[in-house]
Amino acid sequence: MADDEYGAYDASWWDTLAMIQQLMPLVSYAQRCLNEPDPYRKGIIVADALEWLASRSKTQVDDEVVKLLGDVVKTPEGERLIRYVISKVPA
């Protein structure tokens, strides 16, 4: 798997299928987010998706930061803050 002479990603069909399979949890998060009517709960789903994405990297600091932010958002105070911010953003 490498870039071809035009910079396009050159992968076999099987490699592409494997990559899609690895990213299926992200598709699941997206589906859940699209089906959720509550903006706060959408934020929780996005926080969970970001935590999953951060876990896929080789660095530890992004895992820790995303986990801490997700934990804060999931508290009652975090929910009040998120709902307050959402109420101030015009639709």
PADOLUM-104813 format. One record per residue (C-alpha): residue number from 1; residue in three letters; x, y, z. Coordinates in Angstrom, 1 decimal. Each point is the difference from the previous one (the first is absolute). Example, Ala and Ser with C-alpha at 12.3 -4.5 7.8 and 13.67 -1.06 7.14 Angstrom:
// PADOLUM-104813
node pos: 1; code: ALA; xx: 12.3; yy: -4.5; zz: 7.8
node pos: 2; code: SER; xx: 1.4; yy: 3.4; zz: -0.7
//
This chain:
// PADOLUM-104813
node pos: 1; code: MET; xx: 0.0; yy: 0.0; zz: 0.0
node pos: 2; code: ALA; xx: 1.5; yy: 3.3; zz: -1.1
node pos: 3; code: ASP; xx: -0.8; yy: 3.1; zz: -1.8
node pos: 4; code: ASP; xx: 0.1; yy: -0.3; zz: -3.8
node pos: 5; code: GLU; xx: 1.8; yy: 2.5; zz: -2.3
node pos: 6; code: TYR; xx: -3.0; yy: 2.4; zz: 0.3
node pos: 7; code: GLY; xx: -0.1; yy: -0.1; zz: 3.8
node pos: 8; code: ALA; xx: -3.1; yy: -2.2; zz: 0.1
node pos: 9; code: TYR; xx: -0.1; yy: -2.8; zz: 2.6
node pos: 10; code: ASP; xx: 0.8; yy: -3.3; zz: -1.8
node pos: 11; code: ALA; xx: -1.4; yy: -3.0; zz: 1.9
node pos: 12; code: SER; xx: -1.2; yy: -3.4; zz: -0.9
node pos: 13; code: TRP; xx: -3.7; yy: -0.8; zz: 0.3
node pos: 14; code: TRP; xx: 0.7; yy: -2.1; zz: 3.1
node pos: 15; code: ASP; xx: 2.0; yy: 2.8; zz: 1.6
node pos: 16; code: THR; xx: -2.8; yy: 2.5; zz: -0.6
node pos: 17; code: LEU; xx: -2.5; yy: -2.5; zz: 1.4
node pos: 18; code: ALA; xx: 2.1; yy: -0.4; zz: 3.1
node pos: 19; code: MET; xx: 0.3; yy: 3.7; zz: 0.5
node pos: 20; code: ILE; xx: -3.8; yy: 0.4; zz: -0.3
node pos: 21; code: GLN; xx: -0.5; yy: -2.7; zz: 2.5
node pos: 22; code: GLN; xx: 2.4; yy: 1.7; zz: 2.4
node pos: 23; code: LEU; xx: -2.0; yy: 3.2; zz: -0.3
node pos: 24; code: MET; xx: -3.5; yy: -1.5; zz: 0.5
node pos: 25; code: PRO; xx: -0.2; yy: 1.1; zz: 3.6
node pos: 26; code: LEU; xx: 0.3; yy: 3.6; zz: -1.3
node pos: 27; code: VAL; xx: -2.9; yy: -0.6; zz: -2.4
node pos: 28; code: SER; xx: -2.0; yy: -1.4; zz: 2.9
node pos: 29; code: TYR; xx: 0.6; yy: 3.2; zz: 2.0
node pos: 30; code: ALA; xx: -1.0; yy: 2.1; zz: -2.9
node pos: 31; code: GLN; xx: -3.3; yy: -2.0; zz: -0.4
node pos: 32; code: ARG; xx: -0.8; yy: 0.4; zz: 3.7
node pos: 33; code: CYS; xx: 0.8; yy: 3.7; zz: -0.2
node pos: 34; code: LEU; xx: -2.2; yy: 0.5; zz: -3.0
node pos: 35; code: ASN; xx: -2.9; yy: -1.9; zz: 1.6
node pos: 36; code: GLU; xx: 0.2; yy: 1.9; zz: 3.4
node pos: 37; code: PRO; xx: -2.3; yy: 3.0; zz: 0.2
node pos: 38; code: ASP; xx: 1.4; yy: 1.4; zz: 3.3
node pos: 39; code: PRO; xx: 3.0; yy: 2.3; zz: -0.7
node pos: 40; code: TYR; xx: 1.6; yy: -0.8; zz: 3.4
node pos: 41; code: ARG; xx: -0.2; yy: -3.7; zz: -0.6
node pos: 42; code: LYS; xx: 1.5; yy: 0.6; zz: -3.5
node pos: 43; code: GLY; xx: 2.9; yy: 1.6; zz: 1.8
node pos: 44; code: ILE; xx: 0.5; yy: -3.0; zz: 2.2
node pos: 45; code: ILE; xx: 0.0; yy: -2.3; zz: -3.1
node pos: 46; code: VAL; xx: 2.6; yy: 2.3; zz: -1.6
node pos: 47; code: ALA; xx: 2.1; yy: -0.1; zz: 3.2
node pos: 48; code: ASP; xx: -0.1; yy: -3.8; zz: -0.1
node pos: 49; code: ALA; xx: 1.0; yy: 0.0; zz: -3.7
node pos: 50; code: LEU; xx: 2.9; yy: 2.4; zz: 0.8
node pos: 51; code: GLU; xx: 1.1; yy: -2.3; zz: 2.8
node pos: 52; code: TRP; xx: 0.0; yy: -3.0; zz: -2.4
node pos: 53; code: LEU; xx: 1.9; yy: 2.0; zz: -2.6
node pos: 54; code: ALA; xx: 2.6; yy: 1.1; zz: 2.5
node pos: 55; code: SER; xx: 0.5; yy: -3.6; zz: 1.1
node pos: 56; code: ARG; xx: 1.0; yy: -0.8; zz: -3.5
node pos: 57; code: SER; xx: 3.1; yy: 2.3; zz: 0.1
node pos: 58; code: LYS; xx: 3.4; yy: -0.9; zz: 1.3
node pos: 59; code: THR; xx: 0.1; yy: 2.9; zz: 2.4
node pos: 60; code: GLN; xx: -1.3; yy: -0.2; zz: 3.6
node pos: 61; code: VAL; xx: -0.6; yy: 3.7; zz: 0.6
node pos: 62; code: ASP; xx: -2.9; yy: 0.3; zz: -2.4
node pos: 63; code: ASP; xx: -1.6; yy: -3.1; zz: 1.6
node pos: 64; code: GLU; xx: 0.2; yy: 1.6; zz: 3.4
node pos: 65; code: VAL; xx: -1.2; yy: 3.5; zz: -1.0
node pos: 66; code: VAL; xx: -3.0; yy: -1.3; zz: -1.9
node pos: 67; code: LYS; xx: -0.9; yy: -2.4; zz: 2.8
node pos: 68; code: LEU; xx: 0.2; yy: 2.9; zz: 2.6
node pos: 69; code: LEU; xx: -2.1; yy: 2.3; zz: -2.2
node pos: 70; code: GLY; xx: -2.6; yy: -2.8; zz: -0.6
node pos: 71; code: ASP; xx: -0.2; yy: -0.7; zz: 3.7
node pos: 72; code: VAL; xx: -0.6; yy: 3.7; zz: 0.7
node pos: 73; code: VAL; xx: -2.7; yy: 0.3; zz: -2.7
node pos: 74; code: LYS; xx: -1.8; yy: -3.0; zz: 1.5
node pos: 75; code: THR; xx: -0.4; yy: 1.5; zz: 3.5
node pos: 76; code: PRO; xx: -3.2; yy: 1.9; zz: 0.9
node pos: 77; code: GLU; xx: 2.0; yy: 3.3; zz: 0.0
node pos: 78; code: GLY; xx: 1.4; yy: -0.9; zz: -3.5
node pos: 79; code: GLU; xx: -3.5; yy: -0.7; zz: -1.2
node pos: 80; code: ARG; xx: -1.2; yy: 3.4; zz: 1.3
node pos: 81; code: LEU; xx: 2.9; yy: 1.8; zz: -1.7
node pos: 82; code: ILE; xx: -0.6; yy: -1.8; zz: -3.3
node pos: 83; code: ARG; xx: -3.7; yy: 0.7; zz: 0.0
node pos: 84; code: TYR; xx: 0.7; yy: 3.7; zz: 1.0
node pos: 85; code: VAL; xx: 2.4; yy: 0.4; zz: -3.0
node pos: 86; code: ILE; xx: -2.4; yy: -1.7; zz: -2.3
node pos: 87; code: SER; xx: -2.8; yy: 2.3; zz: 1.1
node pos: 88; code: LYS; xx: 2.1; yy: 3.0; zz: -0.9
node pos: 89; code: VAL; xx: 0.8; yy: -1.2; zz: -3.5
node pos: 90; code: PRO; xx: -2.6; yy: 1.1; zz: -2.6
node pos: 91; code: ALA; xx: -1.6; yy: -2.8; zz: -1.9
//
